[in-house]
Amino acid sequence: MATIPLSIARRRLDAGNAVQYSQGSPVGGAMQGLGDQLSAVAERYQQMKDQQEVFDAELARRRFNGRIAQAEDEAAANAPPDGAGLYEAMYGQVDPRNGQVVKPGLFDTLFDDALPGLPESQRANFARQKEAMRAVGARRMARRQLQRRDDYELTEWTKVDNISTSSIAQSDPNDTANFEVIRQNGFDLISKIGNPLIRQTAELAWRSNTAKALVQAMIAQDPKRAAEMLGTAQVGVRTKDDMAEAIGDPHANTTSSAASKGDRLGKPTPEERVAQIVRDDISAADRPALADQARAADAARQIETRTSLGLAEQNAPAIISDTGTYSGLMPTPEQFVALYGAPEGVRRFQAFNRAIDVSRQFYSMRGMSNETVQTKIRDAAPKEGSTKLEEDKAHHEAIATAAELTFKARQDDPGGYVRKIFATLDAAWNNLSKPEDYQAAIIGSIAAQQQLGLEKIQPLPNSVAEGIADTLRDQNRPSQETGVALRNVLIATPPEQRPAVLDHLLRASVSGVADNMAARSRQVMEEPLADGREPLNQRGGGQALGLSDIANRIVPTYGNYGGPGWTGGAWRGDFKMPPADIQDGFYKQHDTDYRDAITLDDKIAADKKLVVSLRAYLKNGVYLKDPGLGTDRARDEAVRYAMNATIVFERKIAAYVAIRDEAQKAYDDAQSAVGRAHFENTMSFGDW
């Protein structure tokens, strides 16, 4: 269908040069109807076009609104945290007196960009709506900026709240002045919050939060007090002055109970102020949870305190004696009283304090000579007329006790004592590999003991002597190794100190020899006899050995004459065989003396003679020059046997002397009772 141009459709029939038809004629009527029909078509077309442009304009308006919403979101995202300038950046500034735009915003730019995109017929109408749209958007953006500001103020206040309450929780709960300052500063900041609802909520929360933070500080300092206060909301009765009074501190508070209720001006004490805050500012709903926390903290602290007290009581004195300091927690008198009660806590604290004082004095005497220590004791004696006589007595007692411990430690282990206090000497003893190392350690030990004025010089520490003795007794090690340390020690020791070293080594070997003898006894009892008979611990077949034979075979033999019952290289043999070496010659002479002995005193004299020979043998290093000992292994075995034999015979001599004395006493008593002649004819000591 052909389209009629609008300009033509609007025209009526031309009445100029056109042929005129009467209206009454059929042709004239037809022409008139055609004109009306064309005019109606034109109007309908206009209506459709207007409707389309309105629709297009609505779409354009909606796109514009979407772009505005997007721009508002972007502006909000890019705005500062407090939302400052958000309104102006989006909608500019308008003069409230005349409604004129003073400063355009992003809205104006977006509007100008959107206007050309509207149908021409709709532009004027869209332009007229601009200020109305600005007003609606401006109110929306203003609310958004205000909400942003409220959020900003709440966020910043929350930061201040957290920092301030944390500071209160870590402060002294009794410092109520500091608490009030922090609290008032918070209220001052809250009063400047713009939103009244947020301001009111913040005030309530701030009051509660600061009160709970104060309780947290109290829990950290004294959870038991906090639990009591949360349970009763009353002022506690346990104070630091109470502890001091229980322990006897002369500076304890003597203020009357009436004065404790506040000062003369009626101002509450810190304790009362804290109780008031707990009572007024912590809700009943919050109080049980805080009380549970306080009780849990109190239980944990009791365990911690009990542990630290136990560790300190057990370890601190010894550690201070060794190092001069104690890195662990040093308990206070209040902790002793709180844990054990006033009577027991005071007693334990005083005992602990005395032990610590003694330990410190003991450590301070480490490098002092014996003479200097004695002088220190005399100088510390309480002076007549002293204003602190009891304190002076306690100080003198601590020094005297420390001195006694010092002298005992030096007497029990002189070599170990100086090794412990002189680091260079300890390093020397820890580095023993060559003969010159032994010499440096031994000479250094002697010099250190002389420096301290020790009366009894013992070059070897007990631990070193025991180590050498253990090595000599070690049956699992090659014999060429067991005597190396002993040989190095004897060579390195000055001649005048060798008797002391040998005596020390013999004493260190005593317990080990006893253990070896017991073990050897079990072994001999379990071993089959050389002739094939059953072990001694089994009953049956064959003739059992006598007790003396069993004892003889328990003890190891040496050469041809060393060992009980071992003579001439056989059990109960003769004296035809020559001794194997110099030491074996001592044993042959001893066996000869025993053979010729008549009385117990003769046997004791023979034993003493052997001990003197063995000591000289060890002291003078005779074994090193003995032609009968051709190897280091033989020399080491000779030294080991000589040391053990010396110990055994010294014990034997002591036992024989005791037996002789008891027998003599019994003899004298019997003689007095029945008469000398009759007793001498009927009693005899027999052959020992």
Secondary structure, DSSP 8 states (H G I E B T S, - for coil): -----HHHHT-----SSS----TTSHHHHHHHHHHHHHHHHHHHHHHHHHHHHHHHHHHHHHHHHHHHHHHHHHHHHHS-TT-TTHHHHHH-EE-TTT--EEE--HHHHHHHHHGGGS-HHHHHHHHHTHHHHHHHHHHHHHHHHHHHHHHHHHHHHHHHHHHHHHHHHTS-TT-HHHHHHHHHHHHHHHTT-S-HHHHHHHHHHHHHHHHHHHHHHHHHH-HHHHHHHHHH-S--S--HHHHHHHHT-TTS----TTGGG--TT----HHHHHHHHHHHHS-TTTHHHHHHHHHHHHHHHHHHHHHHHHHHHHHHHHHHHHHS---S----HHHHHHHH-HHHHHHHHHHHHHHHHHHHHHHHTTT--HHHHHHHHHHTS--TT-TTHHHHHHHHHHHHHHHHHHHHHHHH-HHHHHHHH-HHHHHHHT---SHHHHHHHHHHHHHHHHHTT-SS---S-HHHHHHHHHHHH-TTS-HHHHTHHHHHHHHHS-GGGHHHHHHHHHHHHHHHHHHHHHHHHHHHHHS--TTS---TTS-SSS----HHHHHHHHS--BTTTBSTTEETTEET--S-S--SSHHHHHHHHHHHHHHH--SHHHHHHHHHHHHHHHHHHHHTTHHHH-TT--SHHHHHHHHHHHHHHHHHHHHHHHHHHHHHHHHHHHHHHHHHHH-HHHHHHH------
